[in-house]
Amino acid sequence: MTQKEMRTNNIANGKLLERIDQALQECAADIDARAQILTQRVVDVKIKLVPKDTFVEVQWQVSSSLPKDAPVKTIAFVEDGKLVSEVNKGAREKPKLASIDGKKRAAGE
C-alpha cells in the first residue's frame, strides 16, 4: 500500500473540505436572505490528532453559527373576545376594546 502525506484536501477522502464548503455556503445564503442582520456568521473547524498505539486518529468537526432571528413586533387588539390586527375602520363609533387590565375602553382612550 502506498502512503501519501495527509493534507486537508485528502482528510476523509475530501469530506472535510466538502463540509467546510457547505458551511461557508450556508452562511452566505443566510447573509443573502437576512442582509439586515449585521451579526457575524461563523464557521468553526476543529481537527484533533489523537495518538493511539500504532497510529494517529484524526478527528474533525465543522460547524456553522448563524445569528438568531430578531423578534418581529406588531400590535393587535382584542375586540369582542378575539384578537384582531386592526380596529374596524368602518365603524362610526369607536369599538370597545379590552385592555390588559380587562376593562372595556373605546379605541384611542
Biopython code that builds the backbone (N, CA, C, O; Angstrom):
import numpy as np
from Bio.PDB.StructureBuilder import StructureBuilder

atoms = [
    (1, "MET", "N", (0.851, -1.173, 0.000)),
    (1, "MET", "CA", (0.000, 0.000, 0.000)),
    (1, "MET", "C", (0.898, 1.237, 0.000)),
    (1, "MET", "O", (1.813, 1.350, 0.816)),
    (2, "THR", "N", (0.631, 2.146, -0.908)),
    (2, "THR", "CA", (1.406, 3.386, -0.943)),
    (2, "THR", "C", (0.799, 4.383, 0.027)),
    (2, "THR", "O", (-0.420, 4.479, 0.169)),
    (3, "GLN", "N", (1.654, 5.101, 0.672)),
    (3, "GLN", "CA", (1.208, 6.102, 1.630)),
    (3, "GLN", "C", (1.345, 7.469, 1.004)),
    (3, "GLN", "O", (2.269, 7.729, 0.233)),
    (4, "LYS", "N", (0.416, 8.336, 1.344)),
    (4, "LYS", "CA", (0.549, 9.716, 0.885)),
    (4, "LYS", "C", (0.432, 10.633, 2.086)),
    (4, "LYS", "O", (-0.243, 10.321, 3.067)),
    (5, "GLU", "N", (1.088, 11.743, 1.991)),
    (5, "GLU", "CA", (1.072, 12.708, 3.077)),
    (5, "GLU", "C", (-0.343, 13.230, 3.278)),
    (5, "GLU", "O", (-1.035, 13.571, 2.319)),
    (6, "MET", "N", (-0.763, 13.288, 4.540)),
    (6, "MET", "CA", (-2.118, 13.766, 4.819)),
    (6, "MET", "C", (-2.137, 15.283, 4.737)),
    (6, "MET", "O", (-1.323, 15.970, 5.355)),
    (7, "ARG", "N", (-3.073, 15.780, 3.971)),
    (7, "ARG", "CA", (-3.330, 17.213, 3.806)),
    (7, "ARG", "C", (-4.823, 17.444, 4.033)),
    (7, "ARG", "O", (-5.621, 16.507, 4.019)),
    (8, "THR", "N", (-5.179, 18.699, 4.241)),
    (8, "THR", "CA", (-6.595, 18.980, 4.480)),
    (8, "THR", "C", (-7.469, 18.544, 3.309)),
    (8, "THR", "O", (-8.633, 18.196, 3.508)),
    (9, "ASN", "N", (-6.928, 18.558, 2.096)),
    (9, "ASN", "CA", (-7.755, 18.185, 0.943)),
    (9, "ASN", "C", (-7.949, 16.682, 0.801)),
    (9, "ASN", "O", (-8.772, 16.248, -0.006)),
    (10, "ASN", "N", (-7.200, 15.861, 1.578)),
    (10, "ASN", "CA", (-7.442, 14.427, 1.466)),
    (10, "ASN", "C", (-7.867, 13.771, 2.781)),
    (10, "ASN", "O", (-7.932, 12.545, 2.872)),
    (11, "ILE", "N", (-8.155, 14.588, 3.798)),
    (11, "ILE", "CA", (-8.716, 14.013, 5.031)),
    (11, "ILE", "C", (-10.106, 13.478, 4.706)),
    (11, "ILE", "O", (-10.947, 14.183, 4.146)),
    (12, "ALA", "N", (-10.325, 12.234, 5.064)),
    (12, "ALA", "CA", (-11.611, 11.551, 4.812)),
    (12, "ALA", "C", (-12.000, 11.638, 3.337)),
    (12, "ALA", "O", (-13.162, 11.861, 2.995)),
    (13, "ASN", "N", (-11.005, 11.458, 2.479)),
    (13, "ASN", "CA", (-11.231, 11.491, 1.029)),
    (13, "ASN", "C", (-11.901, 12.791, 0.564)),
    (13, "ASN", "O", (-12.747, 12.776, -0.329)),
    (14, "GLY", "N", (-11.517, 13.897, 1.172)),
    (14, "GLY", "CA", (-12.044, 15.196, 0.764)),
    (14, "GLY", "C", (-13.318, 15.619, 1.470)),
    (14, "GLY", "O", (-13.828, 16.710, 1.214)),
    (15, "LYS", "N", (-13.843, 14.782, 2.353)),
    (15, "LYS", "CA", (-15.109, 15.104, 3.042)),
    (15, "LYS", "C", (-14.970, 16.325, 3.947)),
    (15, "LYS", "O", (-15.921, 17.090, 4.105)),
    (16, "LEU", "N", (-13.786, 16.512, 4.545)),
    (16, "LEU", "CA", (-13.587, 17.680, 5.403)),
    (16, "LEU", "C", (-13.770, 18.966, 4.610)),
    (16, "LEU", "O", (-14.514, 19.853, 5.030)),
    (17, "LEU", "N", (-13.106, 19.074, 3.480)),
    (17, "LEU", "CA", (-13.231, 20.297, 2.684)),
    (17, "LEU", "C", (-14.639, 20.462, 2.122)),
    (17, "LEU", "O", (-15.128, 21.585, 2.004)),
    (18, "GLU", "N", (-15.293, 19.356, 1.773)),
    (18, "GLU", "CA", (-16.683, 19.445, 1.312)),
    (18, "GLU", "C", (-17.564, 20.043, 2.397)),
    (18, "GLU", "O", (-18.419, 20.884, 2.121)),
    (19, "ARG", "N", (-17.350, 19.602, 3.636)),
    (19, "ARG", "CA", (-18.170, 20.104, 4.750)),
    (19, "ARG", "C", (-17.869, 21.576, 5.027)),
    (19, "ARG", "O", (-18.777, 22.345, 5.341)),
    (20, "ILE", "N", (-16.593, 21.975, 4.911)),
    (20, "ILE", "CA", (-16.245, 23.383, 5.095)),
    (20, "ILE", "C", (-16.928, 24.227, 4.020)),
    (20, "ILE", "O", (-17.508, 25.271, 4.322)),
    (21, "ASP", "N", (-16.857, 23.774, 2.764)),
    (21, "ASP", "CA", (-17.526, 24.499, 1.676)),
    (21, "ASP", "C", (-19.025, 24.613, 1.919)),
    (21, "ASP", "O", (-19.625, 25.662, 1.685)),
    (22, "GLN", "N", (-19.622, 23.524, 2.389)),
    (22, "GLN", "CA", (-21.063, 23.528, 2.670)),
    (22, "GLN", "C", (-21.397, 24.562, 3.754)),
    (22, "GLN", "O", (-22.364, 25.312, 3.621)),
    (23, "ALA", "N", (-20.597, 24.599, 4.822)),
    (23, "ALA", "CA", (-20.845, 25.551, 5.909)),
    (23, "ALA", "C", (-20.673, 26.989, 5.422)),
    (23, "ALA", "O", (-21.444, 27.866, 5.810)),
    (24, "LEU", "N", (-19.681, 27.239, 4.584)),
    (24, "LEU", "CA", (-19.489, 28.580, 4.023)),
    (24, "LEU", "C", (-20.688, 29.001, 3.181)),
    (24, "LEU", "O", (-21.133, 30.146, 3.257)),
    (25, "GLN", "N", (-21.214, 28.070, 2.374)),
    (25, "GLN", "CA", (-22.370, 28.384, 1.530)),
    (25, "GLN", "C", (-23.625, 28.611, 2.367)),
    (25, "GLN", "O", (-24.458, 29.447, 2.018)),
    (26, "GLU", "N", (-23.767, 27.868, 3.478)),
    (26, "GLU", "CA", (-24.897, 28.095, 4.384)),
    (26, "GLU", "C", (-24.847, 29.514, 4.946)),
    (26, "GLU", "O", (-25.867, 30.199, 5.013)),
    (27, "CYS", "N", (-23.662, 29.946, 5.346)),
    (27, "CYS", "CA", (-23.508, 31.304, 5.880)),
    (27, "CYS", "C", (-23.795, 32.347, 4.804)),
    (27, "CYS", "O", (-24.464, 33.346, 5.066)),
    (28, "ALA", "N", (-23.291, 32.115, 3.598)),
    (28, "ALA", "CA", (-23.532, 33.061, 2.506)),
    (28, "ALA", "C", (-25.024, 33.154, 2.182)),
    (28, "ALA", "O", (-25.545, 34.246, 1.957)),
    (29, "ALA", "N", (-25.707, 32.013, 2.159)),
    (29, "ALA", "CA", (-27.150, 32.012, 1.882)),
    (29, "ALA", "C", (-27.910, 32.763, 2.971)),
    (29, "ALA", "O", (-28.878, 33.467, 2.684)),
    (30, "ASP", "N", (-27.472, 32.613, 4.224)),
    (30, "ASP", "CA", (-28.125, 33.323, 5.324)),
    (30, "ASP", "C", (-27.904, 34.828, 5.207)),
    (30, "ASP", "O", (-28.823, 35.608, 5.455)),
    (31, "ILE", "N", (-26.698, 35.241, 4.831)),
    (31, "ILE", "CA", (-26.426, 36.663, 4.635)),
    (31, "ILE", "C", (-27.298, 37.217, 3.517)),
    (31, "ILE", "O", (-27.831, 38.321, 3.629)),
    (32, "ASP", "N", (-27.442, 36.454, 2.443)),
    (32, "ASP", "CA", (-28.281, 36.891, 1.322)),
    (32, "ASP", "C", (-29.743, 37.002, 1.740)),
    (32, "ASP", "O", (-30.423, 37.961, 1.377)),
    (33, "ALA", "N", (-30.224, 36.026, 2.500)),
    (33, "ALA", "CA", (-31.638, 36.002, 2.899)),
    (33, "ALA", "C", (-31.955, 37.009, 4.003)),
    (33, "ALA", "O", (-33.073, 37.517, 4.084)),
    (34, "ARG", "N", (-30.959, 37.296, 4.858)),
    (34, "ARG", "CA", (-31.207, 38.175, 6.005)),
    (34, "ARG", "C", (-30.116, 39.234, 6.102)),
    (34, "ARG", "O", (-29.443, 39.360, 7.125)),
    (35, "ALA", "N", (-29.953, 39.986, 5.032)),
    (35, "ALA", "CA", (-28.893, 41.001, 4.968)),
    (35, "ALA", "C", (-29.051, 42.085, 6.023)),
    (35, "ALA", "O", (-28.073, 42.744, 6.377)),
    (36, "GLN", "N", (-30.254, 42.281, 6.528)),
    (36, "GLN", "CA", (-30.488, 43.310, 7.537)),
    (36, "GLN", "C", (-29.883, 42.926, 8.887)),
    (36, "GLN", "O", (-29.703, 43.788, 9.747)),
    (37, "ILE", "N", (-29.574, 41.664, 9.080)),
    (37, "ILE", "CA", (-28.967, 41.226, 10.335)),
    (37, "ILE", "C", (-27.456, 41.322, 10.177)),
    (37, "ILE", "O", (-26.857, 40.581, 9.398)),
    (38, "LEU", "N", (-26.850, 42.232, 10.914)),
    (38, "LEU", "CA", (-25.435, 42.540, 10.740)),
    (38, "LEU", "C", (-24.524, 41.729, 11.657)),
    (38, "LEU", "O", (-23.321, 41.983, 11.722)),
    (39, "THR", "N", (-25.085, 40.770, 12.354)),
    (39, "THR", "CA", (-24.297, 39.913, 13.229)),
    (39, "THR", "C", (-23.454, 38.944, 12.393)),
    (39, "THR", "O", (-23.884, 38.474, 11.340)),
    (40, "GLN", "N", (-22.268, 38.664, 12.876)),
    (40, "GLN", "CA", (-21.358, 37.789, 12.130)),
    (40, "GLN", "C", (-21.877, 36.359, 12.021)),
    (40, "GLN", "O", (-22.588, 35.871, 12.900)),
    (41, "ARG", "N", (-21.521, 35.719, 10.960)),
    (41, "ARG", "CA", (-21.741, 34.294, 10.767)),
    (41, "ARG", "C", (-20.370, 33.635, 10.917)),
    (41, "ARG", "O", (-19.370, 34.181, 10.450)),
    (42, "VAL", "N", (-20.313, 32.471, 11.561)),
    (42, "VAL", "CA", (-19.032, 31.859, 11.897)),
    (42, "VAL", "C", (-19.000, 30.412, 11.424)),
    (42, "VAL", "O", (-19.970, 29.673, 11.588)),
    (43, "VAL", "N", (-17.873, 30.016, 10.835)),
    (43, "VAL", "CA", (-17.608, 28.620, 10.516)),
    (43, "VAL", "C", (-16.443, 28.190, 11.396)),
    (43, "VAL", "O", (-15.359, 28.768, 11.324)),
    (44, "ASP", "N", (-16.666, 27.180, 12.224)),
    (44, "ASP", "CA", (-15.624, 26.640, 13.093)),
    (44, "ASP", "C", (-15.157, 25.302, 12.541)),
    (44, "ASP", "O", (-15.968, 24.462, 12.150)),
    (45, "VAL", "N", (-13.848, 25.114, 12.513)),
    (45, "VAL", "CA", (-13.253, 23.848, 12.096)),
    (45, "VAL", "C", (-12.346, 23.381, 13.223)),
    (45, "VAL", "O", (-11.445, 24.106, 13.645)),
    (46, "LYS", "N", (-12.585, 22.169, 13.708)),
    (46, "LYS", "CA", (-11.735, 21.572, 14.733)),
    (46, "LYS", "C", (-11.139, 20.291, 14.155)),
    (46, "LYS", "O", (-11.849, 19.444, 13.613)),
    (47, "ILE", "N", (-9.848, 20.174, 14.281)),
    (47, "ILE", "CA", (-9.163, 18.953, 13.868)),
    (47, "ILE", "C", (-8.321, 18.502, 15.050)),
    (47, "ILE", "O", (-7.493, 19.258, 15.558)),
    (48, "LYS", "N", (-8.536, 17.270, 15.482)),
    (48, "LYS", "CA", (-7.782, 16.715, 16.608)),
    (48, "LYS", "C", (-6.964, 15.531, 16.111)),
    (48, "LYS", "O", (-7.429, 14.718, 15.312)),
    (49, "LEU", "N", (-5.753, 15.459, 16.599)),
    (49, "LEU", "CA", (-4.892, 14.316, 16.325)),
    (49, "LEU", "C", (-4.727, 13.555, 17.634)),
    (49, "LEU", "O", (-4.142, 14.072, 18.586)),
    (50, "VAL", "N", (-5.243, 12.328, 17.686)),
    (50, "VAL", "CA", (-5.250, 11.537, 18.912)),
    (50, "VAL", "C", (-4.294, 10.354, 18.735)),
    (50, "VAL", "O", (-4.589, 9.425, 17.983)),
    (51, "PRO", "N", (-3.156, 10.388, 19.423)),
    (51, "PRO", "CA", (-2.202, 9.270, 19.305)),
    (51, "PRO", "C", (-2.801, 7.973, 19.855)),
    (51, "PRO", "O", (-3.385, 7.959, 20.939)),
    (52, "LYS", "N", (-2.651, 6.901, 19.104)),
    (52, "LYS", "CA", (-3.052, 5.557, 19.526)),
    (52, "LYS", "C", (-1.785, 4.705, 19.565)),
    (52, "LYS", "O", (-0.688, 5.228, 19.368)),
    (53, "ASP", "N", (-1.919, 3.410, 19.813)),
    (53, "ASP", "CA", (-0.736, 2.550, 19.922)),
    (53, "ASP", "C", (0.124, 2.565, 18.665)),
    (53, "ASP", "O", (1.333, 2.786, 18.736)),
    (54, "THR", "N", (-0.492, 2.334, 17.531)),
    (54, "THR", "CA", (0.292, 2.199, 16.294)),
    (54, "THR", "C", (-0.116, 3.183, 15.204)),
    (54, "THR", "O", (0.363, 3.084, 14.074)),
    (55, "PHE", "N", (-0.984, 4.120, 15.522)),
    (55, "PHE", "CA", (-1.449, 5.082, 14.524)),
    (55, "PHE", "C", (-1.913, 6.359, 15.209)),
    (55, "PHE", "O", (-1.902, 6.450, 16.437)),
    (56, "VAL", "N", (-2.312, 7.325, 14.432)),
    (56, "VAL", "CA", (-2.883, 8.567, 14.945)),
    (56, "VAL", "C", (-4.290, 8.682, 14.399)),
    (56, "VAL", "O", (-4.505, 8.628, 13.188)),
    (57, "GLU", "N", (-5.243, 8.841, 15.297)),
    (57, "GLU", "CA", (-6.640, 9.024, 14.886)),
    (57, "GLU", "C", (-6.861, 10.506, 14.588)),
    (57, "GLU", "O", (-6.518, 11.366, 15.399)),
    (58, "VAL", "N", (-7.434, 10.796, 13.428)),
    (58, "VAL", "CA", (-7.728, 12.170, 13.047)),
    (58, "VAL", "C", (-9.228, 12.387, 13.214)),
    (58, "VAL", "O", (-10.042, 11.746, 12.549)),
    (59, "GLN", "N", (-9.573, 13.298, 14.110)),
    (59, "GLN", "CA", (-10.977, 13.631, 14.354)),
    (59, "GLN", "C", (-11.204, 15.051, 13.856)),
    (59, "GLN", "O", (-10.384, 15.938, 14.088)),
    (60, "TRP", "N", (-12.306, 15.256, 13.179)),
    (60, "TRP", "CA", (-12.598, 16.605, 12.704)),
    (60, "TRP", "C", (-14.075, 16.909, 12.844)),
    (60, "TRP", "O", (-14.929, 16.022, 12.827)),
    (61, "GLN", "N", (-14.343, 18.207, 12.983)),
    (61, "GLN", "CA", (-15.723, 18.672, 13.122)),
    (61, "GLN", "C", (-15.826, 20.058, 12.498)),
    (61, "GLN", "O", (-14.973, 20.917, 12.723)),
    (62, "VAL", "N", (-16.859, 20.262, 11.726)),
    (62, "VAL", "CA", (-17.131, 21.559, 11.114)),
    (62, "VAL", "C", (-18.523, 21.986, 11.570)),
    (62, "VAL", "O", (-19.482, 21.220, 11.481)),
    (63, "SER", "N", (-18.616, 23.209, 12.057)),
    (63, "SER", "CA", (-19.927, 23.712, 12.466)),
    (63, "SER", "C", (-20.054, 25.165, 12.034)),
    (63, "SER", "O", (-19.073, 25.906, 11.967)),
    (64, "SER", "N", (-21.281, 25.546, 11.746)),
    (64, "SER", "CA", (-21.533, 26.940, 11.393)),
    (64, "SER", "C", (-22.476, 27.526, 12.429)),
    (64, "SER", "O", (-23.318, 26.833, 13.002)),
    (65, "SER", "N", (-22.312, 28.809, 12.649)),
    (65, "SER", "CA", (-23.126, 29.508, 13.634)),
    (65, "SER", "C", (-23.801, 30.682, 12.944)),
    (65, "SER", "O", (-23.142, 31.593, 12.443)),
    (66, "LEU", "N", (-25.127, 30.641, 12.930)),
    (66, "LEU", "CA", (-25.914, 31.706, 12.317)),
    (66, "LEU", "C", (-26.631, 32.479, 13.416)),
    (66, "LEU", "O", (-27.048, 31.885, 14.410)),
    (67, "PRO", "N", (-26.784, 33.787, 13.259)),
    (67, "PRO", "CA", (-27.487, 34.560, 14.287)),
    (67, "PRO", "C", (-28.960, 34.178, 14.358)),
    (67, "PRO", "O", (-29.573, 33.794, 13.362)),
    (68, "LYS", "N", (-29.498, 34.294, 15.541)),
    (68, "LYS", "CA", (-30.928, 34.027, 15.726)),
    (68, "LYS", "C", (-31.730, 35.136, 15.080)),
    (68, "LYS", "O", (-31.237, 36.248, 14.891)),
    (69, "ASP", "N", (-32.959, 34.829, 14.745)),
    (69, "ASP", "CA", (-33.860, 35.849, 14.215)),
    (69, "ASP", "C", (-34.188, 36.855, 15.307)),
    (69, "ASP", "O", (-34.407, 36.489, 16.461)),
    (70, "ALA", "N", (-34.219, 38.102, 14.934)),
    (70, "ALA", "CA", (-34.661, 39.141, 15.859)),
    (70, "ALA", "C", (-36.179, 39.051, 15.982)),
    (70, "ALA", "O", (-36.860, 38.702, 15.018)),
    (71, "PRO", "N", (-36.708, 39.363, 17.156)),
    (71, "PRO", "CA", (-38.165, 39.321, 17.294)),
    (71, "PRO", "C", (-38.834, 40.331, 16.362)),
    (71, "PRO", "O", (-38.350, 41.449, 16.186)),
    (72, "VAL", "N", (-39.927, 39.925, 15.787)),
    (72, "VAL", "CA", (-40.715, 40.814, 14.941)),
    (72, "VAL", "C", (-41.876, 41.311, 15.791)),
    (72, "VAL", "O", (-42.576, 40.519, 16.423)),
    (73, "LYS", "N", (-42.075, 42.612, 15.804)),
    (73, "LYS", "CA", (-43.113, 43.188, 16.650)),
    (73, "LYS", "C", (-44.218, 43.790, 15.798)),
    (73, "LYS", "O", (-43.974, 44.380, 14.745)),
    (74, "THR", "N", (-45.412, 43.626, 16.278)),
    (74, "THR", "CA", (-46.575, 44.255, 15.673)),
    (74, "THR", "C", (-47.546, 44.536, 16.811)),
    (74, "THR", "O", (-47.265, 44.190, 17.958)),
    (75, "ILE", "N", (-48.662, 45.145, 16.519)),
    (75, "ILE", "CA", (-49.657, 45.366, 17.567)),
    (75, "ILE", "C", (-50.943, 44.659, 17.179)),
    (75, "ILE", "O", (-51.211, 44.417, 16.002)),
    (76, "ALA", "N", (-51.717, 44.340, 18.173)),
    (76, "ALA", "CA", (-53.014, 43.713, 17.960)),
    (76, "ALA", "C", (-53.962, 44.234, 19.030)),
    (76, "ALA", "O", (-53.529, 44.805, 20.031)),
    (77, "PHE", "N", (-55.237, 44.037, 18.815)),
    (77, "PHE", "CA", (-56.263, 44.478, 19.739)),
    (77, "PHE", "C", (-57.180, 43.312, 20.039)),
    (77, "PHE", "O", (-57.279, 42.367, 19.256)),
    (78, "VAL", "N", (-57.846, 43.383, 21.174)),
    (78, "VAL", "CA", (-58.877, 42.407, 21.499)),
    (78, "VAL", "C", (-60.212, 43.088, 21.260)),
    (78, "VAL", "O", (-60.527, 44.098, 21.890)),
    (79, "GLU", "N", (-60.986, 42.535, 20.354)),
    (79, "GLU", "CA", (-62.293, 43.084, 20.024)),
    (79, "GLU", "C", (-63.306, 41.954, 20.098)),
    (79, "GLU", "O", (-63.196, 40.959, 19.382)),
    (80, "ASP", "N", (-64.283, 42.113, 20.959)),
    (80, "ASP", "CA", (-65.319, 41.091, 21.161)),
    (80, "ASP", "C", (-64.704, 39.728, 21.461)),
    (80, "ASP", "O", (-65.161, 38.703, 20.955)),
    (81, "GLY", "N", (-63.660, 39.731, 22.291)),
    (81, "GLY", "CA", (-63.051, 38.474, 22.717)),
    (81, "GLY", "C", (-62.132, 37.822, 21.696)),
    (81, "GLY", "O", (-61.665, 36.702, 21.904)),
    (82, "LYS", "N", (-61.868, 38.518, 20.589)),
    (82, "LYS", "CA", (-60.995, 37.958, 19.541)),
    (82, "LYS", "C", (-59.821, 38.894, 19.316)),
    (82, "LYS", "O", (-59.950, 40.112, 19.436)),
    (83, "LEU", "N", (-58.681, 38.316, 18.989)),
    (83, "LEU", "CA", (-57.504, 39.102, 18.662)),
    (83, "LEU", "C", (-57.629, 39.588, 17.231)),
    (83, "LEU", "O", (-57.805, 38.784, 16.315)),
    (84, "VAL", "N", (-57.539, 40.896, 17.029)),
    (84, "VAL", "CA", (-57.663, 41.474, 15.693)),
    (84, "VAL", "C", (-56.437, 42.336, 15.409)),
    (84, "VAL", "O", (-55.819, 42.889, 16.319)),
    (85, "SER", "N", (-56.103, 42.436, 14.124)),
    (85, "SER", "CA", (-54.904, 43.172, 13.763)),
    (85, "SER", "C", (-55.152, 44.662, 13.609)),
    (85, "SER", "O", (-54.211, 45.453, 13.683)),
    (86, "GLU", "N", (-56.363, 45.048, 13.403)),
    (86, "GLU", "CA", (-56.662, 46.477, 13.327)),
    (86, "GLU", "C", (-58.100, 46.719, 13.744)),
    (86, "GLU", "O", (-58.945, 45.828, 13.663)),
    (87, "VAL", "N", (-58.357, 47.908, 14.179)),
    (87, "VAL", "CA", (-59.699, 48.281, 14.606)),
    (87, "VAL", "C", (-60.582, 48.406, 13.370)),
    (87, "VAL", "O", (-60.128, 48.862, 12.321)),
    (88, "ASN", "N", (-61.843, 48.000, 13.494)),
    (88, "ASN", "CA", (-62.799, 48.081, 12.394)),
    (88, "ASN", "C", (-62.905, 49.529, 11.930)),
    (88, "ASN", "O", (-63.489, 50.359, 12.626)),
    (89, "LYS", "N", (-62.355, 49.835, 10.779)),
    (89, "LYS", "CA", (-62.295, 51.205, 10.287)),
    (89, "LYS", "C", (-63.656, 51.724, 9.823)),
    (89, "LYS", "O", (-63.865, 52.936, 9.757)),
    (90, "GLY", "N", (-64.570, 50.831, 9.505)),
    (90, "GLY", "CA", (-65.858, 51.252, 9.001)),
    (90, "GLY", "C", (-66.845, 51.652, 10.099)),
    (90, "GLY", "O", (-67.898, 52.222, 9.811)),
    (91, "ALA", "N", (-66.515, 51.362, 11.326)),
    (91, "ALA", "CA", (-67.435, 51.660, 12.417)),
    (91, "ALA", "C", (-67.477, 53.172, 12.670)),
    (91, "ALA", "O", (-66.443, 53.840, 12.656)),
    (92, "ARG", "N", (-68.693, 53.705, 12.903)),
    (92, "ARG", "CA", (-68.840, 55.142, 13.152)),
    (92, "ARG", "C", (-68.409, 55.492, 14.568)),
    (92, "ARG", "O", (-67.884, 56.578, 14.814)),
    (93, "GLU", "N", (-68.631, 54.574, 15.495)),
    (93, "GLU", "CA", (-68.183, 54.842, 16.853)),
    (93, "GLU", "C", (-66.965, 53.990, 17.148)),
    (93, "GLU", "O", (-66.721, 52.968, 16.507)),
    (94, "LYS", "N", (-66.222, 54.429, 18.117)),
    (94, "LYS", "CA", (-65.015, 53.692, 18.469)),
    (94, "LYS", "C", (-65.421, 52.342, 19.064)),
    (94, "LYS", "O", (-66.266, 52.292, 19.957)),
    (95, "PRO", "N", (-64.834, 51.263, 18.583)),
    (95, "PRO", "CA", (-65.196, 49.952, 19.128)),
    (95, "PRO", "C", (-64.686, 49.818, 20.562)),
    (95, "PRO", "O", (-63.712, 50.459, 20.955)),
    (96, "LYS", "N", (-65.353, 48.987, 21.315)),
    (96, "LYS", "CA", (-64.917, 48.724, 22.681)),
    (96, "LYS", "C", (-63.823, 47.669, 22.614)),
    (96, "LYS", "O", (-64.033, 46.577, 22.085)),
    (97, "LEU", "N", (-62.675, 47.995, 23.144)),
    (97, "LEU", "CA", (-61.530, 47.093, 23.120)),
    (97, "LEU", "C", (-61.163, 46.728, 24.549)),
    (97, "LEU", "O", (-61.275, 47.553, 25.455)),
    (98, "ALA", "N", (-60.729, 45.506, 24.747)),
    (98, "ALA", "CA", (-60.292, 45.087, 26.075)),
    (98, "ALA", "C", (-58.821, 45.431, 26.232)),
    (98, "ALA", "O", (-58.002, 45.122, 25.367)),
    (99, "SER", "N", (-58.499, 46.069, 27.335)),
    (99, "SER", "CA", (-57.105, 46.377, 27.618)),
    (99, "SER", "C", (-56.527, 45.247, 28.455)),
    (99, "SER", "O", (-57.219, 44.279, 28.771)),
    (100, "ILE", "N", (-55.283, 45.374, 28.804)),
    (100, "ILE", "CA", (-54.624, 44.334, 29.584)),
    (100, "ILE", "C", (-55.316, 44.104, 30.915)),
    (100, "ILE", "O", (-55.391, 42.972, 31.394)),
    (101, "ASP", "N", (-55.827, 45.186, 31.517)),
    (101, "ASP", "CA", (-56.496, 45.029, 32.810)),
    (101, "ASP", "C", (-57.917, 44.486, 32.668)),
    (101, "ASP", "O", (-58.605, 44.297, 33.672)),
    (102, "GLY", "N", (-58.371, 44.231, 31.426)),
    (102, "GLY", "CA", (-59.665, 43.630, 31.192)),
    (102, "GLY", "C", (-60.819, 44.616, 31.115)),
    (102, "GLY", "O", (-61.949, 44.216, 30.837)),
    (103, "LYS", "N", (-60.559, 45.896, 31.356)),
    (103, "LYS", "CA", (-61.614, 46.899, 31.303)),
    (103, "LYS", "C", (-61.885, 47.286, 29.859)),
    (103, "LYS", "O", (-60.966, 47.388, 29.046)),
    (104, "LYS", "N", (-63.150, 47.498, 29.554)),
    (104, "LYS", "CA", (-63.526, 47.900, 28.199)),
    (104, "LYS", "C", (-63.335, 49.408, 28.052)),
    (104, "LYS", "O", (-63.750, 50.195, 28.904)),
    (105, "ARG", "N", (-62.703, 49.780, 26.958)),
    (105, "ARG", "CA", (-62.487, 51.204, 26.666)),
    (105, "ARG", "C", (-62.733, 51.402, 25.180)),
    (105, "ARG", "O", (-62.596, 50.473, 24.385)),
    (106, "ALA", "N", (-63.095, 52.615, 24.821)),
    (106, "ALA", "CA", (-63.215, 52.933, 23.386)),
    (106, "ALA", "C", (-61.808, 53.073, 22.827)),
    (106, "ALA", "O", (-60.888, 53.485, 23.534)),
    (107, "ALA", "N", (-61.646, 52.730, 21.561)),
    (107, "ALA", "CA", (-60.336, 52.831, 20.922)),
    (107, "ALA", "C", (-59.817, 54.241, 21.038)),
    (107, "ALA", "O", (-60.580, 55.190, 20.855)),
    (108, "GLY", "N", (-58.553, 54.411, 21.334)),
    (108, "GLY", "CA", (-57.937, 55.712, 21.458)),
    (108, "GLY", "C", (-57.977, 56.291, 22.856)),
    (108, "GLY", "O", (-57.399, 57.353, 23.090)),
    (109, "GLU", "N", (-58.643, 55.627, 23.797)),
    (109, "GLU", "CA", (-58.709, 56.139, 25.178)),
    (109, "GLU", "C", (-57.483, 55.727, 25.939)),
    (109, "GLU", "O", (-57.347, 56.058, 27.117)),
]
sb = StructureBuilder()
sb.init_structure("model")
sb.init_model(0)
sb.init_chain("A")
sb.init_seg("    ")
for serial, (resi, resn, name, xyz) in enumerate(atoms, 1):
    if name == "N":
        sb.init_residue(resn, " ", resi, " ")
    sb.init_atom(name, np.array(xyz, "f"), 0.0, 1.0, " ", f" {name:<3s}", serial, name[0])
structure = sb.get_structure()
